[in-house]
């Protein structure tokens, strides 16, 4: 399904200006990383069924690709909330903004990687039940609050009706996608240990697919 999204995004942006638009390029990166993550996990669990161990290298690559996909989606949301490449060609406080995005993104990626690689697929605590996982969740909520504040300010200062409608849809879409985070954390706490990992992981993949669809419709739709 994610590969289909990639083809739709690329096919729906055949005009050179739109195809080369930075948000379409970032969306393509997110889709490729999501497809790669699913392929790595599929290969890992295929081996896991055969020998009971799987491949740690494939699992690590799957986790890493998943983090790249999620961080790219957050980057799209944060950049779009400032109006960059939509309303304005420049970033406000460019150097400070890029340093802050890089710092928060790297910290979130490190926490997510540490939390995911320390998870056992059986009956141990899931990532969001540990301290590092809770930190990663808090960083994601911080990113959403940052996005919401910036998007609201950009929306208030926009005069064009079409762009105001775009920012309105952007805020609703990112808010709907971000609501999956507390649901994932709640599932990690309330589900039985023997079904927790597969249910939560499946929900995370579905949430990423949902967020990708919303962003694709915003940037590549009619």
Secondary structure per residue as TSV (DSSP state, phi and psi in degrees):
chain	resnum	aa	ss	phi	psi
A	1	X	-	360.0	-40.2
A	2	X	H	-68.1	-33.6
A	3	X	H	-66.1	-37.1
A	4	X	H	-63.1	-40.1
A	5	X	H	-61.5	-40.8
A	6	X	H	-61.1	-44.0
A	7	X	H	-65.7	-38.2
A	8	X	H	-65.4	-43.2
A	9	X	H	-63.1	-42.9
A	10	X	H	-73.0	-38.5
A	11	X	H	-70.5	-31.5
A	12	X	T	-81.2	0.9
A	13	X	T	-129.0	45.5
A	14	X	-	-72.4	-24.7
A	15	X	S	-64.2	131.9
A	16	X	H	-54.5	-46.3
A	17	X	H	-60.0	-41.2
A	18	X	H	-75.6	-39.2
A	19	X	H	-61.4	-34.4
A	20	X	T	-93.0	5.8
A	21	X	-	-65.1	138.3
A	22	X	H	-58.3	-34.8
A	23	X	H	-70.4	-36.2
A	24	X	H	-66.9	-37.9
A	25	X	H	-64.9	-42.6
A	26	X	H	-66.6	-38.6
A	27	X	H	-61.2	-42.2
A	28	X	H	-61.8	-41.4
A	29	X	H	-61.5	-43.2
A	30	X	H	-62.5	-43.0
A	31	X	H	-64.5	-44.3
A	32	X	H	-61.4	-43.4
A	33	X	H	-64.4	-38.6
A	34	X	H	-65.7	-43.3
A	35	X	H	-63.0	-43.6
A	36	X	H	-63.0	-41.5
A	37	X	H	-60.6	-46.4
A	38	X	H	-62.3	-39.7
A	39	X	H	-65.9	-42.7
A	40	X	H	-64.9	-44.3
A	41	X	H	-65.6	-38.3
A	42	X	H	-61.2	-43.7
A	43	X	H	-66.0	-41.6
A	44	X	H	-60.4	-48.6
A	45	X	H	-74.1	-23.5
A	46	X	H	-64.5	-43.7
A	47	X	H	-68.1	-36.1
A	48	X	H	-61.0	-38.0
A	49	X	H	-65.9	-29.8
A	50	X	H	-82.3	-45.7
A	51	X	H	-118.1	-5.6
A	52	X	S	81.4	3.3
A	53	X	S	-121.1	-41.1
A	54	X	-	75.3	-158.8
A	55	X	-	-127.5	116.7
A	56	X	H	-64.1	-33.6
A	57	X	H	-65.7	-44.5
A	58	X	H	-65.5	-39.7
A	59	X	H	-64.7	-41.6
A	60	X	H	-62.2	-44.5
A	61	X	H	-62.7	-38.2
A	62	X	H	-63.5	-42.9
A	63	X	H	-64.9	-44.6
A	64	X	H	-61.9	-45.1
A	65	X	H	-63.6	-37.1
A	66	X	H	-63.6	-40.8
A	67	X	H	-65.5	-41.0
A	68	X	H	-60.1	-43.6
A	69	X	H	-62.4	-46.6
A	70	X	H	-66.8	-44.2
A	71	X	H	-64.3	-35.4
A	72	X	H	-65.0	-39.5
A	73	X	H	-64.8	-40.9
A	74	X	H	-64.3	-38.7
A	75	X	H	-62.8	-41.9
A	76	X	H	-59.4	-46.1
A	77	X	H	-63.3	-44.7
A	78	X	H	-65.4	-44.3
A	79	X	H	-65.8	-43.2
A	80	X	H	-64.8	-31.4
A	81	X	H	-66.9	-22.2
A	82	X	T	-85.3	-11.9
A	83	X	T	87.7	5.4
A	84	X	B	-65.4	134.2
A	85	X	T	64.5	12.3
A	86	X	T	-124.3	-59.0
A	87	X	T	-100.0	-38.2
A	88	X	B	-130.9	152.7
A	89	X	S	-92.5	-1.5
A	90	X	S	-122.9	151.3
A	91	X	-	-90.4	136.5
A	92	X	T	-69.7	132.7
A	93	X	T	49.7	56.1
A	94	X	H	-52.3	-51.8
A	95	X	H	-64.6	-46.3
A	96	X	H	-64.4	-40.1
A	97	X	H	-62.9	-46.6
A	98	X	H	-66.7	-38.6
A	99	X	H	-63.2	-42.8
A	100	X	H	-66.7	-43.5
A	101	X	H	-61.0	-44.0
A	102	X	H	-63.5	-45.2
A	103	X	H	-63.4	-49.3
A	104	X	H	-65.7	-40.9
A	105	X	H	-63.6	-44.2
A	106	X	H	-66.5	-41.5
A	107	X	H	-63.2	-42.9
A	108	X	H	-64.0	-42.8
A	109	X	H	-63.7	-42.2
A	110	X	H	-64.1	-44.3
A	111	X	H	-63.1	-42.9
A	112	X	H	-64.9	-42.1
A	113	X	H	-65.5	-43.8
A	114	X	H	-64.0	-41.6
A	115	X	H	-66.5	-43.8
A	116	X	H	-71.7	-40.0
A	117	X	H	-74.6	-14.9
A	118	X	T	-95.4	5.0
A	119	X	-	-86.9	136.8
A	120	X	-	-98.6	136.2
A	121	X	S	-73.0	-5.2
A	122	X	S	-93.0	-105.2
A	123	X	S	-113.5	6.0
A	124	X	S	-79.3	177.0
A	125	X	-	-63.2	141.4
A	126	X	-	-80.2	167.1
A	127	X	G	-56.3	-42.3
A	128	X	G	-75.6	-0.9
A	129	X	G	-95.3	-8.4
A	130	X	S	-98.4	168.8
A	131	X	H	-62.8	-42.6
A	132	X	H	-65.6	-40.6
A	133	X	H	-64.1	-39.6
A	134	X	H	-64.9	-37.6
A	135	X	H	-62.8	-43.1
A	136	X	H	-61.7	-41.0
A	137	X	H	-64.3	-41.3
A	138	X	H	-63.8	-38.8
A	139	X	H	-64.9	-38.9
A	140	X	H	-65.5	-39.2
A	141	X	H	-67.1	-35.5
A	142	X	H	-62.4	-42.9
A	143	X	H	-61.3	-39.8
A	144	X	H	-66.0	-42.8
A	145	X	H	-62.8	-40.6
A	146	X	H	-60.7	-46.4
A	147	X	H	-59.2	-46.8
A	148	X	H	-62.1	-42.6
A	149	X	H	-64.3	-45.7
A	150	X	H	-67.2	-42.2
A	151	X	H	-64.0	-39.3
A	152	X	H	-64.8	-40.3
A	153	X	H	-67.5	-40.6
A	154	X	H	-66.1	-40.8
A	155	X	H	-62.9	-42.2
A	156	X	H	-66.0	-31.6
A	157	X	H	-90.6	-2.5
A	158	X	-	-87.3	135.3
A	159	X	-	-104.3	-25.0
A	160	X	-	-73.0	130.2
A	161	X	H	-64.6	-41.0
A	162	X	H	-65.6	-41.4
A	163	X	H	-72.0	-34.3
A	164	X	H	-62.3	-39.8
A	165	X	H	-64.4	-38.3
A	166	X	H	-62.3	-47.0
A	167	X	H	-65.1	-34.3
A	168	X	H	-63.1	-45.9
A	169	X	H	-66.1	-36.5
A	170	X	H	-62.7	-45.6
A	171	X	H	-61.5	-45.7
A	172	X	H	-64.5	-41.8
A	173	X	H	-65.6	-48.1
A	174	X	H	-67.1	-35.7
A	175	X	H	-63.9	-42.8
A	176	X	H	-63.2	-41.6
A	177	X	H	-67.4	-40.5
A	178	X	H	-67.8	-25.1
A	179	X	H	-64.6	-18.6
A	180	X	H	-70.3	-21.1
A	181	X	H	-63.5	-53.8
A	182	X	H	-63.8	-28.5
A	183	X	H	-66.0	-42.4
A	184	X	H	-61.4	-45.7
A	185	X	H	-62.3	-40.7
A	186	X	H	-64.9	-42.5
A	187	X	H	-61.7	-38.5
A	188	X	H	-63.5	-28.2
A	189	X	H	-88.0	-33.4
A	190	X	H	-98.2	-20.7
A	191	X	S	-76.1	153.3
A	192	X	-	-66.6	146.6
A	193	X	H	-57.8	-34.3
A	194	X	H	-77.3	-9.4
A	195	X	H	-121.7	-5.1
A	196	X	H	-59.5	-50.7
A	197	X	H	-61.9	-50.1
A	198	X	H	-69.3	-34.7
A	199	X	H	-69.9	-47.8
A	200	X	H	-66.3	-42.1
A	201	X	H	-64.0	-42.4
A	202	X	H	-62.1	-39.4
A	203	X	H	-66.8	-38.5
A	204	X	H	-63.8	-41.4
A	205	X	H	-64.6	-43.2
A	206	X	H	-63.7	-38.2
A	207	X	H	-66.2	-39.7
A	208	X	H	-66.3	-37.9
A	209	X	H	-64.3	-41.4
A	210	X	H	-62.2	-46.3
A	211	X	H	-63.8	-37.9
A	212	X	H	-64.4	-40.2
A	213	X	H	-62.3	-44.2
A	214	X	H	-63.5	-44.6
A	215	X	H	-67.0	-37.3
A	216	X	H	-62.7	-42.8
A	217	X	H	-64.9	-35.0
A	218	X	H	-69.3	-45.4
A	219	X	H	-96.1	-21.6
A	220	X	H	-120.3	-3.3
A	221	X	-	-79.3	-175.4
A	222	X	-	-67.4	360.0
